[in-house]
């Protein structure tokens, strides 16, 4: 998406961007950075360890993220 934008291929970049719209909104529904950490955990990049006062993302949100990642084959 970034490479397309840098080459001026905006329509193609926007198509990719819109595939992630639902995922973008889920990142912040339960607070930041808990949603971002949950997504990175689902992708296998980090352990989802939070320090107080942060609380984990809701199970329903994580399930939605997981389904979107599966649909996008990520």
MODELLER restraints for C-alpha pairs under 7 A, 6 or more apart:
rsr = mdl.restraints
at = mdl.atoms
rsr.add(forms.Gaussian(group=physical.xy_distance, feature=features.Distance(at['CA:1:A'], at['CA:13:A']), mean=4.66, stdev=0.5))
rsr.add(forms.Gaussian(group=physical.xy_distance, feature=features.Distance(at['CA:1:A'], at['CA:16:A']), mean=6.12, stdev=0.5))
rsr.add(forms.Gaussian(group=physical.xy_distance, feature=features.Distance(at['CA:4:A'], at['CA:10:A']), mean=6.70, stdev=0.5))
rsr.add(forms.Gaussian(group=physical.xy_distance, feature=features.Distance(at['CA:4:A'], at['CA:12:A']), mean=6.79, stdev=0.5))
rsr.add(forms.Gaussian(group=physical.xy_distance, feature=features.Distance(at['CA:4:A'], at['CA:13:A']), mean=5.51, stdev=0.5))
rsr.add(forms.Gaussian(group=physical.xy_distance, feature=features.Distance(at['CA:5:A'], at['CA:13:A']), mean=5.70, stdev=0.5))
rsr.add(forms.Gaussian(group=physical.xy_distance, feature=features.Distance(at['CA:23:A'], at['CA:65:A']), mean=6.35, stdev=0.5))
rsr.add(forms.Gaussian(group=physical.xy_distance, feature=features.Distance(at['CA:23:A'], at['CA:68:A']), mean=6.89, stdev=0.5))
rsr.add(forms.Gaussian(group=physical.xy_distance, feature=features.Distance(at['CA:26:A'], at['CA:35:A']), mean=6.92, stdev=0.5))
rsr.add(forms.Gaussian(group=physical.xy_distance, feature=features.Distance(at['CA:26:A'], at['CA:61:A']), mean=6.70, stdev=0.5))
rsr.add(forms.Gaussian(group=physical.xy_distance, feature=features.Distance(at['CA:27:A'], at['CA:35:A']), mean=4.36, stdev=0.5))
rsr.add(forms.Gaussian(group=physical.xy_distance, feature=features.Distance(at['CA:27:A'], at['CA:36:A']), mean=5.39, stdev=0.5))
rsr.add(forms.Gaussian(group=physical.xy_distance, feature=features.Distance(at['CA:28:A'], at['CA:35:A']), mean=5.74, stdev=0.5))
rsr.add(forms.Gaussian(group=physical.xy_distance, feature=features.Distance(at['CA:30:A'], at['CA:57:A']), mean=5.64, stdev=0.5))
rsr.add(forms.Gaussian(group=physical.xy_distance, feature=features.Distance(at['CA:34:A'], at['CA:54:A']), mean=6.90, stdev=0.5))
rsr.add(forms.Gaussian(group=physical.xy_distance, feature=features.Distance(at['CA:34:A'], at['CA:55:A']), mean=6.93, stdev=0.5))
rsr.add(forms.Gaussian(group=physical.xy_distance, feature=features.Distance(at['CA:34:A'], at['CA:56:A']), mean=5.91, stdev=0.5))
rsr.add(forms.Gaussian(group=physical.xy_distance, feature=features.Distance(at['CA:34:A'], at['CA:57:A']), mean=5.76, stdev=0.5))
rsr.add(forms.Gaussian(group=physical.xy_distance, feature=features.Distance(at['CA:35:A'], at['CA:57:A']), mean=5.81, stdev=0.5))
rsr.add(forms.Gaussian(group=physical.xy_distance, feature=features.Distance(at['CA:37:A'], at['CA:48:A']), mean=5.92, stdev=0.5))
rsr.add(forms.Gaussian(group=physical.xy_distance, feature=features.Distance(at['CA:38:A'], at['CA:48:A']), mean=6.00, stdev=0.5))
rsr.add(forms.Gaussian(group=physical.xy_distance, feature=features.Distance(at['CA:38:A'], at['CA:57:A']), mean=6.66, stdev=0.5))
rsr.add(forms.Gaussian(group=physical.xy_distance, feature=features.Distance(at['CA:38:A'], at['CA:62:A']), mean=6.74, stdev=0.5))
rsr.add(forms.Gaussian(group=physical.xy_distance, feature=features.Distance(at['CA:39:A'], at['CA:65:A']), mean=6.74, stdev=0.5))
rsr.add(forms.Gaussian(group=physical.xy_distance, feature=features.Distance(at['CA:40:A'], at['CA:46:A']), mean=5.92, stdev=0.5))
rsr.add(forms.Gaussian(group=physical.xy_distance, feature=features.Distance(at['CA:41:A'], at['CA:47:A']), mean=5.60, stdev=0.5))
rsr.add(forms.Gaussian(group=physical.xy_distance, feature=features.Distance(at['CA:41:A'], at['CA:48:A']), mean=5.60, stdev=0.5))
rsr.add(forms.Gaussian(group=physical.xy_distance, feature=features.Distance(at['CA:42:A'], at['CA:66:A']), mean=6.52, stdev=0.5))
